[in-house]
C-alpha cells in the first residue's frame, strides 16, 4: 500500500470529496470515498444519540441511530463532507456512515488479573470501551463509568465472593483508596512503556498553534512529533505566550463548573491556572476549539509528550513539581 504524506492525503481526500459531491448533483454513482487510517476496531458513541447515514454527508438519509456508550465495529475511516470545516472524517459502520467527531475509537481487550499489588501500586489504563467503578467488589451499584485509555493507580487487588478479581483505584479518581473495578477491564502499564524519550536532549521545546490547532514537539528547528489538538474555546481561550512546564502527572481527575473528568491521561501543565496538554476521551474532534483552556490531544499523543517533556518523571511518582524555568519550553501562538 502506498504511504501518503499529509499534503497528499488532503489533496486526494479533497478530490474524493469533490467526486462525491459531483455525483450527488449529477445522479452519477460516486466512487468509494477515500479511506483514511482506521484508528481502532471499535467505536463508542459519546453523545446521547448520533445519526448513521447512507453516505458520509451531513444531509444524507438517516438509516440508524447510535446511543451513548454503545460500541460498534468500525469498518473503515473515510473522507466525506465535513459538517464543520475542520473534520471531514467519517467512520463506516455496518449500517452506513457516522461522523467521527463524537465517536471514541476503542478496543475491547480484557486483561488477566495481577493478584499481588506492590506497596507503591502500579499504573493501569482502561482496556475496554468503559469500565464500571463500584464502592465494593461485586456490588450491584455502579458509582461511575471509566472510559477507554483513562489512567488510574491500582493500590489493591481483592476477589469477590465468586472469586472474580477487582482492583481498588486511587489517583485519577480519588485522593485516597477509592472504588473498585473489575481487574479484567484494566491493563497494567509497565515502567518501560512510559520510560523517558530522549532524556536530557538539549533544545527541546513545544510549539502550540491555536489557529492550525496543532502541537509540534521540536528539537531546535526540527519537528520530532506532531499531533492535532483542540485548544480553548474563545470564551476560555488558551493563553498565548512563552512558558515552561511546571507540573507533570500520570493522571488527573479534572473538575470544573460543568465537567468532572476522571482518569485524564498524562497531563503536562505549563500555567499555574491549570492549563495542560492532556489526553481526551469526551470527544474525537481535533482541529477546532473545544476546551476550557487546556490542549486536548489523543491520549496516545499525551503519553508520548509526557515521556518526552523534561524533566524525567519516576514511574511511581504521581505529581512531579518542576523547578521554575527548568522544564521544557512551551510557545503558544495563534
TAZI-V113370 format. One line per field, one symbol per residue. phi: phi as a letter, one per 20 degrees, with the letter a starting at -180 (. if undefined). psi: psi as a letter, one per 20 degrees, with the letter a starting at -180 (. if undefined). burial: I if it has 16 or more other C-alpha atoms within 10 Angstrom, else O. A space follows every 50 residues. Layout:
phi = ???
psi = ???
burial = ???
//
This chain:
phi = .fedffffgffffffffffffffffenffffggfedgefaeccdfedfbc eddfcfbgeffedacddgmfdbfeeadceceffbfebdeddecgerccff gccefccccgdffeeddfgfmbeccfdcgbddecebgnfeeefaedegmf dbeedacceefeneecdedcgobbfdgcfdcgffecdfdfgffcfgdlfm ffmfbddddeeflcddedcmddedabbfbceffffcfffepdccfcbccf abedccfcbbcfmfelfceccfenfbebfbcdbcceobfbdepfdfcgff fffffgfefeefdggeefddedggndfgfcddcc
psi = pppprgghghggghgggghghghhgiippqqpqpprpphriqqppirhpq qprhrmphjrqpirqprpjpqqqphqpqobpphqiiojpqppahhcppqi hkopprrnmqqqqoioprhiarqrqpjrgqqopqiqpjqippgrqprpjq pqppiqpqqahjjpqqppqdqihqhrpcrqqphijpppoqhhhkqqplpj pqkqrpppoigilqpppqocjppiqqqqroaqrhilqpqqaprqpipqqh rqoppahkqonqkpplpoqjqiijpqprrpiirlmqirphrjhroprqhh hhgggghhpqrqpqgjogpoppppiirpqpppr.
burial = OOOOOOOOIOOIIIOIIOIIIOOOOOOOOIOOIIIIOOOIOIIIIIOOOI IIIIIIIIOOOIOOOIOOIOIIIIIIIIIIIIOOOOIIIIIIIOOIIIII IIIIIIIIOOIOIIOOOOOOIIIIIIIIIIIIIIIIIIOOOIOOOIIIII IIIIIIIIOOOOOOIIIIIIIIIIOOOIIIIIIIIIIIIOOOOIIIOOOO OOOIIIIIIIOOIIIIIIOOOOOOOIIIIIIIOOOOIIIOOOIIIIIIII IIIOOOOOOOIIIIIIIIIIOOOIIIIIIIIIIIIIIIIIIIIIIIIIII IIIIIIIIIIIIIOIOOIOIOIOOOOIIIIIIOO
//
